[in-house]
Amino acid sequence: MGKKIACVMTEMFEDVEYTDPAKAYKDAGHEVVTIEKESGKEVTGKQGEAKVKIDKGIDEVKPEDFDALFIPGGFSPDQLRADERFVSFAKHFMDEKKPVFAICHGPQLLITARSLEGRTATGFKSIAEDMKYAGVDYKDEEVVVCQNQLVTSRQPDDLPAFNRESLALL
């Protein structure tokens, strides 16, 4: 049976870091629910290629209703981490040891949730130092799977490995 995946995102997400994994998850029979501040609005990727209609507002969802969390990169995670509702939402998945898939700048949201200390992970090179300060054992590798729960990758080139490991956890 397919899993229900929460995808937190907003304007200026990295287009292919949403579209590629979302397609892989859906093709494998899983449901991807996009979550932003308000439902029904359309957000545009920073490359201007992808437009995504938001399914649910953050106030309409509970983390308990989802099996996994997906955080695409781009400028989206940095904007979301300024909103305590998204920080708490992400923290729930880490605390409950549910699968979390974060690519590129995605781990920024987990840093703000103080959920990465003692974890092994990767992310876009510009946030490597931030991740180390947050207590992460940072690896410059295409995909890092930590404690059979957290899947992280660095950039769009890493998507095949990111999708493979995310689907293996689901």
C-alpha positions in Angstrom: 0.0 0.0 0.0 1.2 3.5 -0.8 2.5 5.9 1.8 1.3 9.5 2.3 4.2 11.9 1.9 4.0 15.5 3.2 6.0 17.9 0.9 6.7 21.3 2.5 7.5 24.0 -0.1 7.0 27.6 -1.1 8.1 30.0 -3.8 11.6 29.6 -5.3 12.0 25.9 -4.7 14.5 24.2 -6.9 12.2 22.9 -9.8 13.7 19.5 -10.5 14.3 18.8 -6.8 10.5 18.7 -6.4 9.3 17.4 -9.8 11.7 14.5 -10.1 11.3 12.9 -6.7 7.5 13.7 -6.7 7.1 11.8 -10.0 9.2 8.9 -8.6 7.1 8.6 -5.5 3.8 8.8 -7.4 5.0 6.3 -10.0 5.7 3.9 -7.1 2.1 4.3 -5.8 2.7 6.9 -3.1 0.7 10.1 -2.5 2.5 13.4 -2.3 0.6 16.2 -0.5 2.1 19.7 -1.0 1.9 22.0 2.0 2.5 25.8 2.2 1.1 28.7 4.2 -2.2 28.5 2.3 -3.9 25.9 0.2 -4.9 26.5 -3.4 -2.2 28.9 -4.3 0.4 28.2 -7.0 4.1 28.4 -6.3 6.8 28.7 -8.9 10.2 27.1 -9.0 13.3 29.4 -9.1 14.1 28.2 -12.6 10.5 29.2 -13.6 9.9 25.7 -15.1 7.7 24.1 -12.5 4.5 25.5 -11.2 2.9 23.6 -8.3 -0.6 24.0 -6.9 -0.6 23.7 -3.1 -2.9 21.0 -1.7 -3.0 22.1 1.9 -2.3 25.0 4.2 0.0 24.3 7.2 -2.9 25.0 9.6 -5.0 22.3 7.9 -2.6 19.4 8.4 -1.2 17.4 11.3 2.2 15.6 11.0 0.6 12.5 12.5 -1.5 12.1 9.3 1.6 11.5 7.2 4.1 8.6 6.8 7.1 10.6 5.5 8.4 14.2 5.0 9.9 15.5 1.7 11.8 18.8 1.7 12.9 20.0 -1.8 15.8 22.5 -2.0 16.2 26.0 -3.5 15.3 29.1 -1.5 12.1 27.5 -0.2 13.5 25.8 3.0 15.1 29.0 4.1 11.8 30.8 3.9 9.9 28.1 5.6 12.2 27.9 8.6 11.2 31.5 9.5 7.7 30.1 10.3 7.5 28.1 13.5 4.6 26.0 12.2 6.9 24.5 9.5 9.7 24.0 12.0 7.5 22.1 14.4 6.0 20.1 11.6 9.4 19.0 10.4 10.6 18.3 14.0 7.8 15.8 14.5 9.0 13.6 11.7 12.5 13.6 13.1 11.4 13.0 16.7 9.1 10.2 15.7 11.8 8.5 13.5 9.6 8.8 10.4 11.3 8.9 7.0 12.6 12.4 6.0 13.9 13.2 2.6 15.8 16.5 2.3 17.8 17.6 -0.7 20.2 20.6 -1.4 19.0 23.4 1.0 16.3 21.1 2.5 18.3 20.4 5.7 18.1 24.1 6.6 14.6 23.4 7.9 15.9 20.5 10.0 18.8 22.7 11.4 16.2 25.2 12.7 14.2 22.3 14.2 17.4 21.3 16.0 16.9 17.8 14.7 20.3 17.1 13.1 22.7 16.9 16.0 24.5 13.6 16.0 23.2 12.7 12.6 25.2 11.8 9.5 23.9 13.8 6.5 24.8 15.9 3.4 23.4 19.0 1.7 24.3 21.7 -0.7 28.0 22.9 -0.3 27.0 26.4 0.8 25.2 25.0 3.9 27.9 22.4 4.8 29.4 24.7 7.6 25.9 25.4 9.0 25.3 21.7 9.2 28.6 21.1 10.9 27.8 23.8 13.5 24.4 22.0 14.0 26.3 18.9 15.1 26.1 17.0 11.8 28.7 14.5 10.7 28.8 16.0 7.2 29.6 13.8 4.2 30.3 15.2 0.7 28.5 12.2 -1.0 25.6 11.9 -3.5 23.3 10.4 -1.0 23.6 9.7 2.8 21.1 7.5 4.7 21.2 8.0 8.5 19.7 5.6 11.0 17.4 4.1 8.3 15.3 7.3 8.5 17.0 10.4 7.1 17.9 10.6 3.4 19.9 13.6 2.2 21.5 14.6 -1.1 23.5 17.7 -2.3 22.2 18.8 -5.6 20.1 17.9 -8.7 22.8 15.6 -10.1 22.3 13.4 -7.0 18.5 12.9 -7.7 18.8 9.3 -9.1 20.5 8.1 -5.8 18.2 10.3 -3.7 15.1 8.8 -5.3 16.4 5.3 -5.1 17.2 5.5 -1.3 13.9 7.4 -0.5 11.9 4.8 -2.3 13.8 2.0 -0.5 12.8 3.5 2.9 9.2 3.8 1.9 
